[in-house]
């Protein structure tokens, strides 16, 4: 009978430990005035100067938690280990709090870190510690995700090319790919799915929408970030696309 009692108490103990862990994470959160008081040692690991990045929405007002926004770097800084995102000591400025907004940032990456307090976490924003950033400047990046391309060679030019829009992720409504009806003839490899470096305009974000597109396919490629991905969206690298115009097909 005593053994049964211990077994029944085990789930309760686990729950209490989880709650305690959550309170421990709260000690690493940003205070209401935006100051990160836990960052006592402000050793600078590296300095960023107009580095390409995008804004990622972190928490979704779950159990009273306010929305938090993280900055995801498109290029890895040279600090000796992998850095996915950084969190500004003052938070992301109000005018830039938009999910997947592409920006250019300048500032200092610090050796102190912060816990992600999302409960439950957003996909790709789990319980992990990320480096704090002394943000000096932030501005819109007109090139979007094309900024990851060192090789911007145009391998194909599309002019009112027929295609379909494919929703890329189950969770992210604004991540869409372009599925070409005809793969263009090129001396370089061109994938059937292409990724617009500035995304798809909101009014066209309809899965399966038939469109006509104009723009440049670049030699540069990117991998699928969806886990899990939608059907027919491959994990293999796909070409990045400079979208110039998009319109629905006339039936």
Beta strands, then each sheet from edge to edge (+ up, - down):
strand 1: 44-57
strand 2: 69-73
strand 3: 85-88
strand 4: 102-115
strand 5: 129-140
strand 6: 154-167
strand 7: 176-180
strand 8: 193-196
strand 9: 210-222
strand 10: 238-248
sheet 1: 1+ 2- 3+ 5+ 4- 1+
sheet 2: 6+ 7- 8+ 10+ 9- 6+
end
